[in-house]
Amino acid sequence: MFIRPVPIAAAILGATAMPVSAQEQQEVACGAGALWINGTEDASNVTSFEEPVQQVTLVPQNGAAVTLFTLSEQTGVRLEAEGADGGDTVIDLLDASGNLIGNDDDGGGALSSRLEVDLPAGTYCLQTRSFGGSLIPATVSIGLQSQEAMTEGLGAVGGGGAFGAPECGPDTEAQTLGEGALAPGGSLQATAPIGAVPFYRFTLESETPIVVTAENPDADPYVYLYDERGGLMGQNDDFDGLNSRLEMMEPLSAGSYCVALEALSDETQPVTVTVAEFDAAAAQQALIERGEIAPPLDGSYQVEPLGPLQTRLRASADAVDAYRYYTFDMPQFGLATVEAIGQGGADPIVVLYDEFGREIGWNDDGPQGLDSFLALELAPGTYILGVGQYGQAAAGGITVAMTRYVPAQ
């Protein structure tokens, strides 16, 4: 197995998706200026890899390390990320246009990530983040599904419910989820405390990609999925705050499945469990609404243009759960500040992307109080500003103020 070390300086630049002069570049929406796996575009064709290629990188605080790769034909690939020193990785797979194909949190076992998917020929982007937004070193591995895996896979010890994971076998007593089999485009749902109902069964009548969610942050649910023979297929914890979401993007065969639950907090709290057909567009929409990826600027998502930042710009946002987005233009290189000021108990968060969707700034509660603040040197161009609310929606609003500092003449 070939391991490609990346110098720390290059890793930091690559992780923030800024240009690296020593590395061949390609302007693609999913990760412009990112690092090619195996060093260059010509060497990044995973279809021809004789063994997986591993690359050591540095995941920046509240950012992502971005790795590009290509496929010359339809290929089954395995994408993995493993954090050092107990780091908890999350991976997102995007196509060259920036569309989300899939993501994973703990599919590699313990706190590691693993995603196995069949992809057509093309260019792809693997974004590696840390759960919680901390700065961590990580190893990224890209190879064929037929080759040796870097991670241990599901069932490895570590993370939320690792040791004592509830097992759901053919004879395990479980409540039926919803009524009947999962219909195309439909969903099955039930609500009950995990202490009372730790297992649910559901049926697929045809091959179907699915998503399983378990929601109530007061219970902090951990979700597992088993096949009808009792084989563990996937698990997730804290995908969205303290709620769990398990995405099975490869269609599952027709048959019976079991959802097992653990409450890492209060097992008496009601938890809503939902199984639905996986929708890649809806998954991408959810990431945008949580401020985890930038919205496209093609008109498919509401983004309010604020125009050029000559000296000052002002905007207002409601303190709601979903992020609000704005664009502004930087007319020339210079220092710019962004302030998000909460009112009536609002606790704002700000995230700044460039026009390619690369995250270049994030802040919550800084430099003091609950308000957010960014100060960045920005090159000329278009920028996307996301404004969100920490926790539940608040009654007050959020005022956004942007200032560009012009050198004295």
Summary of the structure (lengths in Angstrom):
residues: 409
radius of gyration: 21.9
end to end distance: 57.7
largest distance: 79.6
contacts: 1428
relative contact order: 0.12
helix: 5%
strand: 48%
